[in-house]
Amino acid sequence: MSDTSKETLRQAALFYHEQPKPGKLEIRATKPLANGRDLSRAYSPGVAEACLEIKESAANASRYTARGNLVAVVSNGSAVLGLGNIGALASKPVMEGKAVLFKKFANIDCFDIEVNESDPEKLAEIVCALEPTFGAINLEDIKAPDCFIVEKLCREKMNIPVFHDDQHGTAIVVGAAATNALRVADKKFEDIKIVSTGGGAAGIACLNMLLKLGVKRENVWLCDIKGVVYEGRTEEMTPQKAEYAQATDKRTLDEVIEGADMFLGLSGPGVLKPEMVAKMTDQPIIFALANPTPEIMPEDARAVKPDAIIATGRSDFPNQVNNVLCFPFIFRGALDVGATEINDQMQLACIDGIAELARTTTSAEAAAAYKGEQLNFGADYLIPKPFDPRLVGVVSASVAKAAMDSGVATRPIDNIDAYIHKLNQSVFKSALLMRPVFEAASKAARRIVFAEGEDERVLRAAQAILEETTETPILIGRPEVIEARCERHGLSIRLGRDFQIVNPENDPRYYDYWNSYHEIMQRRGVTPDLAKAIMRTNTTAIGAIMVHRGEADSLICGTFGEYRWHLNYVNQVLGNASYRPHGALSLMILEDGPLFIADTHVWSLPTPEQIAETVVGAARHVRRFGLEPNIALCSQSQFGNQAEGAGKRLRAAIDILDSEPRDFTYEGEMNVDAALDPELRNRIFPNSRLQGEANVLIFAHADAASGVRNILKMRADGLEVGPILMGMGNKAHIVSPSITARGLLNMAAIAGTPVAHYG
C-alpha cells in the first residue's frame, strides 16, 4: 500500500471517530422522562421501591435495572493488538469499539472501563469491586502473564461471568475453524501433530482448547522467540509454557515442523518459512494469525503446498479468525440464563455452534454483506462471517443450554425453541410481526411461482421457503443458469428435487400457455404471434398464466423492472369482476413499532372510490399481522381547512366509508403529524374518532405515499415488508427491485396464506 493510500485511510479513520460527535458510544434512556410523573418514578420517590426489591433479593437487580444486560470491557492497555503497551487512555478507542460490537451483534449494553493499574492483583481487586454494576466482565488487552493472574482472581471472587477474550475468544474461534479444517482434510484431533509459535495468552489458551477437543498433549510442540519450549529450559519461561515443554534435544521451529499436520501461529510476521511448510504433511492446516502481517502469507504457503488449508487474522483473506464470531454470542447466552461463570461446557458449545453454522447454507444477509466472496463450506470457508445474523440464535442458544446443563444458570430457560425464536427476532426485525402470517401460511401447502427465478435473491428465498414453510417454490428461468447459480452460491436446493421450473426457452406447456394468453387477450389486440412471443420472453405474464390455469396459487414478481409494467400483465391475466387492484400497502417496521403506508404504487392520483377501497383493503391486511387497524387519511389539508386538492378527494372517500358500517377505526383528512401525535390531534380536532397513534397512513397521491415509505427506509432505518398488492385475492404480489431475500421470504409467507383466511 502506498504512503498516500495509508494517509487517506488514516484520515478516514480519524474522521470516523471524530464526526458527527466524538467517540463511538452514547447512552440513551429506555423510559420516558417527559413530565413530573415520569421523574417521580425514575428518581425520587419511586426509585426507592426498586431499591428495596433488590435489597430483598439480589436477583431482582436483573428485573429492575439494566444489570442483566450490561457488560464491562476492562483493560489497562498493556497489550493492545498490533500496538502493544500503549496505556489505558490510548486504548479507549479499542474498548469503545468492542462495546459497539457487543451492541451491534448481540444487543448487549456495554461500558468500556480503562484502568491505570499495571499490578495484576490490584487490577483484579478493582474489577471485582465492580460486580454490583455489571452482569458480566470482558477482560481485554492485558499483557501475559498478568492476564492469567487477573482472570484467575476475578473468576474465583466474582459470581458473574468473567471472560478474557484475547485468550478464550481466540481459542473458541480457532477451535471452530480447526474442527472444520480437520473435517475438510479428513483428519481427527487425536491423530494430528501441532506445532505452535507464540507462548502468550492467546497461544496458550488455543492449545488448551485444542487439548479439550481431543489433541494429545504429547503431539503439541510449542515454540516462542527463544525457540522450542523443552524440559529444563529456564529462559523466557512461564508456568503456562512449561505445561507444554517437550523432552527433546530439538531447539528450532525448523526442526520440529517436519510431519506436522497443523501450524498454529500467534507470534509475528515471517516466522514460518516456505521451506518449513514443505516439511509438513499433505493438506496441512496453517493458522497464521499474527496481525497485520501473518507468520506466512497464504500465497507463499500454497506455492509449496497447494492443498494447504489456511486461516489468518486478516479480512482480505478467506477464513479470518475473528473474535467477534464468539464474544457477543457467548455473553448473550450467559446473560440470558444468569450464568455465574463461562465454563468449559459453554465454550465447547460455542465452538460447536460456530462450526455447525459454517457447514450450513450461507444466509442471504451474509451473502449480501460479502458480495462476490465464495461462501460455500470448504477449505476457504471454515467459519461463518460475522454479519451472518443466524449466529446469535445458533451460538447463544447453544451456550445457554450448556450453562443450564452444567448447572451454572441461575435463571434457566423453560422453552429453548421459544428462546431461539426470540433471539432471531432481535436480528430479523420482521420476525415478530410476521409470526402470525407464517403460522397461517404453515396451514396451507401453496405453490408460489417466482417470475425472476434466476435471481440470486429468489434462489436464496426458495431455499428459505423449503426450510421454514410448507410452500412449494416454482421458478421461471433457464435450468442450466439456475443450477449453476445454486452451485456457485452454496445453496443445497436442486432442480427436480426441491422445486419446479418453467423454462421460457423450452417448456412442454408452451403451446398451452400461449393459447391461454391469446384466449384472454385476443379481443385486446394480441395476435397469436404476439402471444407466442410474450410467452417466450415475459416471465411475469408466464407466471400469471400459471396462476390463471391453476398450476400455481400465487405469483411473486418485480425484483427488477417498473411496478406498473408488471401490474399491467398481472391485471391482464388475473383481473376480473372479482379481482382487481385496490392499492399497494407497505408495512414499515420502525424502532418504535410498525407503520403501514398506502397506496404506494397502484394509483398515481386515486379517485375517492379508489381511496375508500384502499382503506378497506388496508384494514383487512393489517389484521393479518395480528394488529387492529387505526387508519388516518393524510394530506396537506387538515379537517377541512383546504377546500380543494387532495383534501377534497379524501373527504369524499370518508363519505363513502361512512355510507355503511365499518369494523375498523378511520379518520381524516389530516396532516401526518396529527395522525401520529394524539395530543396535537386532540387540540386541533377534539372530537376525532381516532384514538391514540395511527398505525396506517393513507395518502391521496402515490408520490406522497411512496416518498414517505422511502424516507422511512433510508433515514429512519425502516424495514419494509411488501408492497402487498391488495384486491387480487393473494393471487399476485409485485415487489420492488430493492427487496432482499428475507423480504421475498416474507412475501412468500403473505402469498402463502389462503385468501379465505383474511377476508
Buried (B, 14 or more C-beta within 10 A) or exposed (E): EEEEEEEEEEEEEEEEEEEEEEEBBEEEEEEEEEEEEBEEBBEEEEEEEBEEBBEEEEEBBBEBBEBBBBBBBBBBBBBBBEEEBBBBEEBBBBBBBBBBBBBEBBBBBBBBBBBEBBEBEEBBBBBBEBBEBBBBBBBBBBBBBBBBBBBBBBBEBBEBBBBBBBBBBBBBBBBBBBBBBBBBBEBEBEEBBBBBBBBBBBBBBBBBBBBBBEBBEEBBBBBBEEBBBBEEBEEEBBEBBEBBBBEEEBBEBBBBBBEBBBBBBBBBBBBBBBEBBBBBBEBBBBBBBBBEBBBBBBEBBBEBBEEBBBBBBBEEBBBBBBBBBBBBBBBBBBBBBBBBBBBEBBBBBBBBBBBBBBBBBBBBBBBBBBEEBEBBBBBBBBBBBBBBBBBBBBBBBBBBBBBBEBEBBBBBBEEBEEBBBBBBBBBBBBBBBBBBBBEBBBEBEBBBBBBBBBBBBBBBBBBBBBEBBEBBBBBBBBBEEBBEBBEEBBBEBEBEEBBBBBBBEEBEBBEBBBBBBBEBBEEEEBEEEBBBEBBBEBBBBBBBBBBBEEBBBBBBBBBEBEBBBBBBBBBBBBBEEEBBBBBBBBBBBBEEEBBBBBBBBBBEEBBBEBBBBBBBBBBBBBBBBBBEBBBBBBBBBBBEEBEEBBBBBBBBBBEBBEEEEBEBBBBBBBBBEBBBBBEBBBEBBEEBEBEEBBBBBBBBBBEBBBBBBBEBBEEEEBBBBBBBBBBBBBBBBBBBEEBBBBBBBBBBBBBBBBEEEBE
